Each structure stands twice: as C-alpha cells, then as structure tokens.
C-alpha cells in the first residue's frame, strides 16, 4: 500500500501546512477503500459550511492512505466531516460527525450502486 502524507493545519476557517512534528490529538489516517480513485479530499468541522482547500496534491487511489495532521488550535472542535470527489465522474460523497480525537485511522467505503457510505474507525 502506498502511503503519502498531507500536512494540514486547520485554522479558524482555513488550512495551512505545519511541521510534521506538531502533533495533535485530531491527527488521523484516511484509507481509501471506496473502490475508486479520489481527486479531492476535504476535512472540515461539522458546524462549518465551508470545506476550505483540497488536501490532496495527487490522486488517492483505491487502497492508498494519507495522514492528515492538525494544528493544536483545533483540538476543541468535537466533530468533523469528510468529503471526497471521485476521479472518474466528479461525484462527491460525505462522511459526517466523526470525533477525530478518538480515531487514529478512518477507512472510507462506498457502495456506488446503493449510494451509501460507511467507514471503519480505529
């Protein structure tokens, strides 16, 4: 499995790169098990209406993973949402309401025929 790292510091309403050693209790790994390549990945507070910036620099293929790191300034936010865009048809799917402080790895799954998303949190 190819592993890549995205360094994302989530500030009040924006994203910016931070050193990998910054560490936050919100840091987690996203594993793509949707069956499709992902061209865009967004993580935002559940209360937000703005997805901010795409965290991917290149396609996250099926079975690949990416480490997402946060600024400690965001540790007070309880729940987070994830949105991805698929490479093949530009459709978007969502996973909502995750307590990232309790998750180290989130494996995203998608049943395109049924239109349902699921995730395994570890």
CNS distance restraints for C-alpha pairs under 8 A (distance, minus, plus):
assign (resid   1 and name CA) (resid  63 and name CA) 6.43 0.50 0.50
assign (resid   1 and name CA) (resid  64 and name CA) 5.68 0.50 0.50
assign (resid   1 and name CA) (resid  65 and name CA) 7.62 0.50 0.50
assign (resid   2 and name CA) (resid  63 and name CA) 7.95 0.50 0.50
assign (resid   2 and name CA) (resid  64 and name CA) 5.35 0.50 0.50
assign (resid   2 and name CA) (resid  65 and name CA) 6.83 0.50 0.50
assign (resid   3 and name CA) (resid  64 and name CA) 6.26 0.50 0.50
assign (resid   3 and name CA) (resid  65 and name CA) 5.36 0.50 0.50
assign (resid   3 and name CA) (resid  66 and name CA) 6.06 0.50 0.50
assign (resid   4 and name CA) (resid  65 and name CA) 6.46 0.50 0.50
assign (resid   4 and name CA) (resid  66 and name CA) 4.91 0.50 0.50
assign (resid   4 and name CA) (resid  67 and name CA) 6.72 0.50 0.50
assign (resid   5 and name CA) (resid  66 and name CA) 5.19 0.50 0.50
assign (resid   5 and name CA) (resid  67 and name CA) 4.81 0.50 0.50
assign (resid   5 and name CA) (resid  68 and name CA) 6.93 0.50 0.50
assign (resid   6 and name CA) (resid  55 and name CA) 6.54 0.50 0.50
assign (resid   6 and name CA) (resid  56 and name CA) 7.09 0.50 0.50
assign (resid   6 and name CA) (resid  66 and name CA) 6.36 0.50 0.50
assign (resid   6 and name CA) (resid  67 and name CA) 5.69 0.50 0.50
assign (resid   6 and name CA) (resid  68 and name CA) 5.45 0.50 0.50
assign (resid   6 and name CA) (resid  69 and name CA) 7.13 0.50 0.50
assign (resid   7 and name CA) (resid  17 and name CA) 5.40 0.50 0.50
assign (resid   7 and name CA) (resid  18 and name CA) 6.10 0.50 0.50
assign (resid   7 and name CA) (resid  19 and name CA) 7.31 0.50 0.50
assign (resid   7 and name CA) (resid  20 and name CA) 6.61 0.50 0.50
assign (resid   7 and name CA) (resid  67 and name CA) 7.50 0.50 0.50
assign (resid   7 and name CA) (resid  68 and name CA) 5.98 0.50 0.50
assign (resid   7 and name CA) (resid  69 and name CA) 5.37 0.50 0.50
assign (resid   7 and name CA) (resid  70 and name CA) 7.53 0.50 0.50
assign (resid   8 and name CA) (resid  15 and name CA) 6.12 0.50 0.50
assign (resid   8 and name CA) (resid  16 and name CA) 5.80 0.50 0.50
assign (resid   8 and name CA) (resid  17 and name CA) 5.11 0.50 0.50
assign (resid   8 and name CA) (resid  18 and name CA) 6.55 0.50 0.50
assign (resid   8 and name CA) (resid  55 and name CA) 7.15 0.50 0.50
assign (resid   8 and name CA) (resid  68 and name CA) 6.11 0.50 0.50
assign (resid   8 and name CA) (resid  69 and name CA) 5.25 0.50 0.50
assign (resid   8 and name CA) (resid  70 and name CA) 5.60 0.50 0.50
assign (resid   8 and name CA) (resid  71 and name CA) 7.66 0.50 0.50
assign (resid   9 and name CA) (resid  15 and name CA) 5.39 0.50 0.50
assign (resid   9 and name CA) (resid  16 and name CA) 5.01 0.50 0.50
assign (resid   9 and name CA) (resid  17 and name CA) 5.54 0.50 0.50
assign (resid   9 and name CA) (resid  18 and name CA) 5.81 0.50 0.50
assign (resid   9 and name CA) (resid  69 and name CA) 6.41 0.50 0.50
assign (resid   9 and name CA) (resid  70 and name CA) 4.37 0.50 0.50
assign (resid   9 and name CA) (resid  71 and name CA) 4.59 0.50 0.50
assign (resid  10 and name CA) (resid  14 and name CA) 5.84 0.50 0.50
assign (resid  10 and name CA) (resid  15 and name CA) 4.72 0.50 0.50
assign (resid  10 and name CA) (resid  16 and name CA) 6.66 0.50 0.50
assign (resid  10 and name CA) (resid  70 and name CA) 5.62 0.50 0.50
assign (resid  10 and name CA) (resid  71 and name CA) 5.78 0.50 0.50
assign (resid  10 and name CA) (resid  73 and name CA) 7.80 0.50 0.50
assign (resid  10 and name CA) (resid  74 and name CA) 6.44 0.50 0.50
assign (resid  11 and name CA) (resid  15 and name CA) 5.89 0.50 0.50
assign (resid  11 and name CA) (resid  16 and name CA) 7.44 0.50 0.50
assign (resid  11 and name CA) (resid  71 and name CA) 7.02 0.50 0.50
assign (resid  11 and name CA) (resid  73 and name CA) 6.87 0.50 0.50
assign (resid  11 and name CA) (resid  74 and name CA) 6.69 0.50 0.50
assign (resid  12 and name CA) (resid  74 and name CA) 7.54 0.50 0.50
assign (resid  13 and name CA) (resid  50 and name CA) 7.77 0.50 0.50
assign (resid  13 and name CA) (resid  52 and name CA) 7.29 0.50 0.50
assign (resid  14 and name CA) (resid  52 and name CA) 6.05 0.50 0.50
assign (resid  14 and name CA) (resid  53 and name CA) 7.65 0.50 0.50
assign (resid  15 and name CA) (resid  52 and name CA) 6.89 0.50 0.50
assign (resid  15 and name CA) (resid  53 and name CA) 6.59 0.50 0.50
assign (resid  18 and name CA) (resid  22 and name CA) 6.89 0.50 0.50
assign (resid  18 and name CA) (resid  71 and name CA) 7.38 0.50 0.50
assign (resid  20 and name CA) (resid  69 and name CA) 7.44 0.50 0.50
assign (resid  22 and name CA) (resid  70 and name CA) 7.98 0.50 0.50
assign (resid  22 and name CA) (resid  71 and name CA) 7.04 0.50 0.50
assign (resid  22 and name CA) (resid  72 and name CA) 7.78 0.50 0.50
assign (resid  23 and name CA) (resid  27 and name CA) 6.82 0.50 0.50
assign (resid  23 and name CA) (resid  69 and name CA) 6.76 0.50 0.50
assign (resid  23 and name CA) (resid  70 and name CA) 6.96 0.50 0.50
assign (resid  23 and name CA) (resid  71 and name CA) 7.29 0.50 0.50
assign (resid  23 and name CA) (resid  72 and name CA) 7.24 0.50 0.50
assign (resid  24 and name CA) (resid  69 and name CA) 6.92 0.50 0.50
assign (resid  24 and name CA) (resid  70 and name CA) 5.80 0.50 0.50
assign (resid  24 and name CA) (resid  71 and name CA) 6.29 0.50 0.50
assign (resid  24 and name CA) (resid  72 and name CA) 5.21 0.50 0.50
assign (resid  24 and name CA) (resid  75 and name CA) 7.13 0.50 0.50
assign (resid  25 and name CA) (resid  72 and name CA) 7.68 0.50 0.50
assign (resid  25 and name CA) (resid  75 and name CA) 6.80 0.50 0.50
assign (resid  25 and name CA) (resid 100 and name CA) 7.68 0.50 0.50
assign (resid  25 and name CA) (resid 101 and name CA) 5.21 0.50 0.50
assign (resid  26 and name CA) (resid  69 and name CA) 7.14 0.50 0.50
assign (resid  26 and name CA) (resid  70 and name CA) 6.27 0.50 0.50
assign (resid  26 and name CA) (resid  75 and name CA) 6.44 0.50 0.50
assign (resid  26 and name CA) (resid 100 and name CA) 5.02 0.50 0.50
assign (resid  26 and name CA) (resid 101 and name CA) 4.64 0.50 0.50
assign (resid  26 and name CA) (resid 102 and name CA) 7.82 0.50 0.50
assign (resid  26 and name CA) (resid 103 and name CA) 7.63 0.50 0.50
assign (resid  27 and name CA) (resid  67 and name CA) 7.47 0.50 0.50
assign (resid  27 and name CA) (resid  68 and name CA) 5.68 0.50 0.50
assign (resid  27 and name CA) (resid  69 and name CA) 4.46 0.50 0.50
assign (resid  27 and name CA) (resid  70 and name CA) 5.78 0.50 0.50
assign (resid  27 and name CA) (resid 100 and name CA) 7.32 0.50 0.50
assign (resid  27 and name CA) (resid 101 and name CA) 7.67 0.50 0.50
assign (resid  27 and name CA) (resid 104 and name CA) 6.91 0.50 0.50
assign (resid  28 and name CA) (resid  67 and name CA) 5.92 0.50 0.50
assign (resid  28 and name CA) (resid  68 and name CA) 5.48 0.50 0.50
assign (resid  28 and name CA) (resid  69 and name CA) 6.70 0.50 0.50
assign (resid  28 and name CA) (resid 100 and name CA) 7.14 0.50 0.50
assign (resid  28 and name CA) (resid 103 and name CA) 6.46 0.50 0.50
assign (resid  28 and name CA) (resid 104 and name CA) 4.54 0.50 0.50
assign (resid  28 and name CA) (resid 105 and name CA) 5.34 0.50 0.50
assign (resid  28 and name CA) (resid 106 and name CA) 7.27 0.50 0.50
assign (resid  29 and name CA) (resid  65 and name CA) 6.64 0.50 0.50
assign (resid  29 and name CA) (resid  66 and name CA) 5.57 0.50 0.50
assign (resid  29 and name CA) (resid  67 and name CA) 4.25 0.50 0.50
assign (resid  29 and name CA) (resid  68 and name CA) 5.86 0.50 0.50
assign (resid  29 and name CA) (resid 104 and name CA) 6.24 0.50 0.50
assign (resid  29 and name CA) (resid 105 and name CA) 4.58 0.50 0.50
assign (resid  29 and name CA) (resid 106 and name CA) 6.16 0.50 0.50
assign (resid  30 and name CA) (resid  65 and name CA) 5.45 0.50 0.50
assign (resid  30 and name CA) (resid  66 and name CA) 5.37 0.50 0.50
assign (resid  30 and name CA) (resid  67 and name CA) 6.35 0.50 0.50
assign (resid  30 and name CA) (resid  68 and name CA) 7.34 0.50 0.50
assign (resid  30 and name CA) (resid 105 and name CA) 6.00 0.50 0.50
assign (resid  30 and name CA) (resid 106 and name CA) 5.05 0.50 0.50
assign (resid  30 and name CA) (resid 107 and name CA) 5.91 0.50 0.50
assign (resid  30 and name CA) (resid 108 and name CA) 7.16 0.50 0.50
assign (resid  31 and name CA) (resid  63 and name CA) 6.61 0.50 0.50
assign (resid  31 and name CA) (resid  64 and name CA) 5.96 0.50 0.50
assign (resid  31 and name CA) (resid  65 and name CA) 4.23 0.50 0.50
assign (resid  31 and name CA) (resid  66 and name CA) 6.66 0.50 0.50
assign (resid  31 and name CA) (resid 105 and name CA) 7.32 0.50 0.50
assign (resid  31 and name CA) (resid 106 and name CA) 6.15 0.50 0.50
assign (resid  31 and name CA) (resid 107 and name CA) 4.51 0.50 0.50
assign (resid  31 and name CA) (resid 108 and name CA) 6.05 0.50 0.50
assign (resid  32 and name CA) (resid  38 and name CA) 7.90 0.50 0.50
assign (resid  32 and name CA) (resid  60 and name CA) 7.16 0.50 0.50
assign (resid  32 and name CA) (resid  61 and name CA) 6.95 0.50 0.50
assign (resid  32 and name CA) (resid  62 and name CA) 5.20 0.50 0.50
assign (resid  32 and name CA) (resid  63 and name CA) 5.28 0.50 0.50
assign (resid  32 and name CA) (resid  64 and name CA) 5.66 0.50 0.50
assign (resid  32 and name CA) (resid  65 and name CA) 6.05 0.50 0.50
assign (resid  32 and name CA) (resid 107 and name CA) 6.19 0.50 0.50
assign (resid  32 and name CA) (resid 108 and name CA) 5.41 0.50 0.50
assign (resid  32 and name CA) (resid 109 and name CA) 7.08 0.50 0.50
assign (resid  33 and name CA) (resid  62 and name CA) 5.47 0.50 0.50
assign (resid  33 and name CA) (resid  63 and name CA) 5.32 0.50 0.50
assign (resid  33 and name CA) (resid  64 and name CA) 7.83 0.50 0.50
assign (resid  33 and name CA) (resid 107 and name CA) 6.42 0.50 0.50
assign (resid  33 and name CA) (resid 108 and name CA) 5.54 0.50 0.50
assign (resid  33 and name CA) (resid 109 and name CA) 5.11 0.50 0.50
assign (resid  33 and name CA) (resid 110 and name CA) 7.59 0.50 0.50
assign (resid  34 and name CA) (resid  62 and name CA) 6.34 0.50 0.50
assign (resid  34 and name CA) (resid 108 and name CA) 6.10 0.50 0.50
assign (resid  34 and name CA) (resid 109 and name CA) 4.30 0.50 0.50
assign (resid  34 and name CA) (resid 110 and name CA) 4.69 0.50 0.50
assign (resid  34 and name CA) (resid 111 and name CA) 7.43 0.50 0.50
assign (resid  35 and name CA) (resid  62 and name CA) 5.33 0.50 0.50
assign (resid  35 and name CA) (resid  63 and name CA) 7.85 0.50 0.50
assign (resid  35 and name CA) (resid 109 and name CA) 7.69 0.50 0.50
assign (resid  35 and name CA) (resid 110 and name CA) 7.37 0.50 0.50
assign (resid  36 and name CA) (resid  61 and name CA) 6.62 0.50 0.50
assign (resid  36 and name CA) (resid  62 and name CA) 5.35 0.50 0.50
assign (resid  36 and name CA) (resid  86 and name CA) 6.63 0.50 0.50
assign (resid  36 and name CA) (resid  87 and name CA) 7.42 0.50 0.50
assign (resid  36 and name CA) (resid  88 and name CA) 7.65 0.50 0.50
assign (resid  37 and name CA) (resid  59 and name CA) 6.30 0.50 0.50
assign (resid  37 and name CA) (resid  60 and name CA) 5.71 0.50 0.50
assign (resid  37 and name CA) (resid  61 and name CA) 4.20 0.50 0.50
assign (resid  37 and name CA) (resid  62 and name CA) 5.43 0.50 0.50
assign (resid  37 and name CA) (resid  86 and name CA) 5.87 0.50 0.50
assign (resid  37 and name CA) (resid  87 and name CA) 5.46 0.50 0.50
assign (resid  37 and name CA) (resid  88 and name CA) 7.33 0.50 0.50
assign (resid  38 and name CA) (resid  59 and name CA) 5.53 0.50 0.50
assign (resid  38 and name CA) (resid  60 and name CA) 5.01 0.50 0.50
assign (resid  38 and name CA) (resid  61 and name CA) 6.14 0.50 0.50
assign (resid  38 and name CA) (resid  62 and name CA) 7.72 0.50 0.50
assign (resid  38 and name CA) (resid  84 and name CA) 6.53 0.50 0.50
assign (resid  38 and name CA) (resid  85 and name CA) 5.70 0.50 0.50
assign (resid  38 and name CA) (resid  86 and name CA) 4.49 0.50 0.50
assign (resid  38 and name CA) (resid  87 and name CA) 5.35 0.50 0.50
assign (resid  39 and name CA) (resid  56 and name CA) 7.01 0.50 0.50
assign (resid  39 and name CA) (resid  58 and name CA) 6.79 0.50 0.50
assign (resid  39 and name CA) (resid  59 and name CA) 4.79 0.50 0.50
assign (resid  39 and name CA) (resid  60 and name CA) 6.52 0.50 0.50
assign (resid  39 and name CA) (resid  84 and name CA) 7.45 0.50 0.50
assign (resid  39 and name CA) (resid  85 and name CA) 5.67 0.50 0.50
assign (resid  39 and name CA) (resid  86 and name CA) 5.68 0.50 0.50
assign (resid  39 and name CA) (resid  87 and name CA) 5.11 0.50 0.50
assign (resid  40 and name CA) (resid  54 and name CA) 5.47 0.50 0.50
assign (resid  40 and name CA) (resid  55 and name CA) 6.88 0.50 0.50
assign (resid  40 and name CA) (resid  56 and name CA) 5.82 0.50 0.50
assign (resid  40 and name CA) (resid  59 and name CA) 7.56 0.50 0.50
assign (resid  40 and name CA) (resid  83 and name CA) 7.98 0.50 0.50
assign (resid  40 and name CA) (resid  84 and name CA) 5.32 0.50 0.50
assign (resid  40 and name CA) (resid  85 and name CA) 4.95 0.50 0.50
assign (resid  40 and name CA) (resid  86 and name CA) 7.23 0.50 0.50
assign (resid  41 and name CA) (resid  54 and name CA) 5.39 0.50 0.50
assign (resid  41 and name CA) (resid  55 and name CA) 5.43 0.50 0.50
assign (resid  41 and name CA) (resid  56 and name CA) 6.02 0.50 0.50
assign (resid  41 and name CA) (resid  82 and name CA) 7.27 0.50 0.50
assign (resid  41 and name CA) (resid  83 and name CA) 5.88 0.50 0.50
assign (resid  41 and name CA) (resid  84 and name CA) 4.56 0.50 0.50
assign (resid  41 and name CA) (resid  85 and name CA) 6.75 0.50 0.50
assign (resid  42 and name CA) (resid  51 and name CA) 6.07 0.50 0.50
assign (resid  42 and name CA) (resid  52 and name CA) 7.29 0.50 0.50
assign (resid  42 and name CA) (resid  53 and name CA) 6.73 0.50 0.50
assign (resid  42 and name CA) (resid  54 and name CA) 5.41 0.50 0.50
assign (resid  42 and name CA) (resid  55 and name CA) 6.03 0.50 0.50
assign (resid  42 and name CA) (resid  82 and name CA) 5.60 0.50 0.50
assign (resid  42 and name CA) (resid  83 and name CA) 5.13 0.50 0.50
assign (resid  42 and name CA) (resid  84 and name CA) 6.33 0.50 0.50
assign (resid  43 and name CA) (resid  51 and name CA) 6.78 0.50 0.50
assign (resid  43 and name CA) (resid  80 and name CA) 6.80 0.50 0.50
assign (resid  43 and name CA) (resid  81 and name CA) 5.74 0.50 0.50
assign (resid  43 and name CA) (resid  82 and name CA) 4.63 0.50 0.50
assign (resid  43 and name CA) (resid  83 and name CA) 6.63 0.50 0.50
assign (resid  44 and name CA) (resid  48 and name CA) 6.57 0.50 0.50
assign (resid  44 and name CA) (resid  50 and name CA) 7.36 0.50 0.50
assign (resid  44 and name CA) (resid  51 and name CA) 5.65 0.50 0.50
assign (resid  44 and name CA) (resid  52 and name CA) 7.52 0.50 0.50
assign (resid  44 and name CA) (resid  80 and name CA) 5.62 0.50 0.50
assign (resid  44 and name CA) (resid  81 and name CA) 5.43 0.50 0.50
assign (resid  44 and name CA) (resid  82 and name CA) 6.62 0.50 0.50
assign (resid  45 and name CA) (resid  77 and name CA) 6.79 0.50 0.50
assign (resid  45 and name CA) (resid  78 and name CA) 7.98 0.50 0.50
assign (resid  45 and name CA) (resid  79 and name CA) 6.07 0.50 0.50
assign (resid  45 and name CA) (resid  80 and name CA) 4.35 0.50 0.50
assign (resid  45 and name CA) (resid  81 and name CA) 6.05 0.50 0.50
assign (resid  46 and name CA) (resid  79 and name CA) 5.52 0.50 0.50
assign (resid  46 and name CA) (resid  80 and name CA) 4.68 0.50 0.50
assign (resid  46 and name CA) (resid  81 and name CA) 5.26 0.50 0.50
assign (resid  46 and name CA) (resid  96 and name CA) 6.93 0.50 0.50
assign (resid  46 and name CA) (resid  97 and name CA) 6.11 0.50 0.50
assign (resid  56 and name CA) (resid  60 and name CA) 7.37 0.50 0.50
assign (resid  59 and name CA) (resid  87 and name CA) 7.60 0.50 0.50
assign (resid  60 and name CA) (resid  64 and name CA) 6.07 0.50 0.50
assign (resid  60 and name CA) (resid  65 and name CA) 7.18 0.50 0.50
assign (resid  60 and name CA) (resid  66 and name CA) 7.87 0.50 0.50
assign (resid  70 and name CA) (resid  74 and name CA) 7.07 0.50 0.50
assign (resid  71 and name CA) (resid  75 and name CA) 7.67 0.50 0.50
assign (resid  75 and name CA) (resid 101 and name CA) 7.69 0.50 0.50
assign (resid  78 and name CA) (resid  99 and name CA) 5.75 0.50 0.50
assign (resid  78 and name CA) (resid 100 and name CA) 7.59 0.50 0.50
assign (resid  78 and name CA) (resid 101 and name CA) 7.68 0.50 0.50
assign (resid  79 and name CA) (resid  97 and name CA) 5.07 0.50 0.50
assign (resid  79 and name CA) (resid  98 and name CA) 5.09 0.50 0.50
assign (resid  79 and name CA) (resid  99 and name CA) 4.80 0.50 0.50
assign (resid  79 and name CA) (resid 100 and name CA) 6.93 0.50 0.50
assign (resid  80 and name CA) (resid  96 and name CA) 6.53 0.50 0.50
assign (resid  80 and name CA) (resid  97 and name CA) 5.28 0.50 0.50
assign (resid  80 and name CA) (resid  98 and name CA) 5.07 0.50 0.50
assign (resid  80 and name CA) (resid  99 and name CA) 6.43 0.50 0.50
assign (resid  80 and name CA) (resid 100 and name CA) 6.86 0.50 0.50
assign (resid  81 and name CA) (resid  94 and name CA) 7.22 0.50 0.50
assign (resid  81 and name CA) (resid  95 and name CA) 5.72 0.50 0.50
assign (resid  81 and name CA) (resid  96 and name CA) 4.26 0.50 0.50
assign (resid  81 and name CA) (resid  97 and name CA) 5.56 0.50 0.50
assign (resid  81 and name CA) (resid  98 and name CA) 6.41 0.50 0.50
assign (resid  82 and name CA) (resid  94 and name CA) 5.66 0.50 0.50
assign (resid  82 and name CA) (resid  95 and name CA) 5.11 0.50 0.50
assign (resid  82 and name CA) (resid  96 and name CA) 6.30 0.50 0.50
assign (resid  83 and name CA) (resid  92 and name CA) 6.71 0.50 0.50
assign (resid  83 and name CA) (resid  93 and name CA) 5.70 0.50 0.50
assign (resid  83 and name CA) (resid  94 and name CA) 4.51 0.50 0.50
assign (resid  83 and name CA) (resid  95 and name CA) 6.48 0.50 0.50
assign (resid  84 and name CA) (resid  92 and name CA) 5.52 0.50 0.50
assign (resid  84 and name CA) (resid  93 and name CA) 5.65 0.50 0.50
assign (resid  84 and name CA) (resid  94 and name CA) 6.68 0.50 0.50
assign (resid  85 and name CA) (resid  90 and name CA) 5.55 0.50 0.50
assign (resid  85 and name CA) (resid  91 and name CA) 5.53 0.50 0.50
assign (resid  85 and name CA) (resid  92 and name CA) 4.44 0.50 0.50
assign (resid  85 and name CA) (resid  93 and name CA) 6.73 0.50 0.50
assign (resid  86 and name CA) (resid  90 and name CA) 5.04 0.50 0.50
assign (resid  86 and name CA) (resid  91 and name CA) 5.62 0.50 0.50
assign (resid  86 and name CA) (resid  92 and name CA) 6.54 0.50 0.50
assign (resid  93 and name CA) (resid 117 and name CA) 7.40 0.50 0.50
assign (resid  94 and name CA) (resid 117 and name CA) 7.23 0.50 0.50
assign (resid  95 and name CA) (resid 117 and name CA) 6.89 0.50 0.50
assign (resid  95 and name CA) (resid 118 and name CA) 7.48 0.50 0.50
assign (resid  95 and name CA) (resid 119 and name CA) 7.70 0.50 0.50
assign (resid  99 and name CA) (resid 103 and name CA) 6.90 0.50 0.50
assign (resid 100 and name CA) (resid 104 and name CA) 7.49 0.50 0.50
assign (resid 103 and name CA) (resid 121 and name CA) 6.00 0.50 0.50
assign (resid 103 and name CA) (resid 122 and name CA) 5.56 0.50 0.50
assign (resid 104 and name CA) (resid 121 and name CA) 7.53 0.50 0.50
assign (resid 104 and name CA) (resid 122 and name CA) 5.76 0.50 0.50
assign (resid 105 and name CA) (resid 121 and name CA) 5.91 0.50 0.50
assign (resid 105 and name CA) (resid 122 and name CA) 5.13 0.50 0.50
assign (resid 106 and name CA) (resid 119 and name CA) 6.37 0.50 0.50
assign (resid 106 and name CA) (resid 120 and name CA) 5.65 0.50 0.50
assign (resid 106 and name CA) (resid 121 and name CA) 4.64 0.50 0.50
assign (resid 106 and name CA) (resid 122 and name CA) 6.39 0.50 0.50
assign (resid 107 and name CA) (resid 119 and name CA) 5.31 0.50 0.50
assign (resid 107 and name CA) (resid 120 and name CA) 5.02 0.50 0.50
assign (resid 107 and name CA) (resid 121 and name CA) 6.54 0.50 0.50
assign (resid 108 and name CA) (resid 117 and name CA) 7.51 0.50 0.50
assign (resid 108 and name CA) (resid 118 and name CA) 6.30 0.50 0.50
assign (resid 108 and name CA) (resid 119 and name CA) 4.60 0.50 0.50
assign (resid 108 and name CA) (resid 120 and name CA) 6.79 0.50 0.50
assign (resid 109 and name CA) (resid 117 and name CA) 5.80 0.50 0.50
assign (resid 109 and name CA) (resid 118 and name CA) 5.16 0.50 0.50
assign (resid 109 and name CA) (resid 119 and name CA) 5.66 0.50 0.50
assign (resid 110 and name CA) (resid 115 and name CA) 7.28 0.50 0.50
assign (resid 110 and name CA) (resid 116 and name CA) 5.88 0.50 0.50
assign (resid 110 and name CA) (resid 117 and name CA) 4.55 0.50 0.50
assign (resid 110 and name CA) (resid 118 and name CA) 6.29 0.50 0.50
assign (resid 111 and name CA) (resid 115 and name CA) 5.61 0.50 0.50
assign (resid 111 and name CA) (resid 116 and name CA) 5.30 0.50 0.50
assign (resid 111 and name CA) (resid 117 and name CA) 6.41 0.50 0.50
assign (resid 112 and name CA) (resid 116 and name CA) 6.78 0.50 0.50
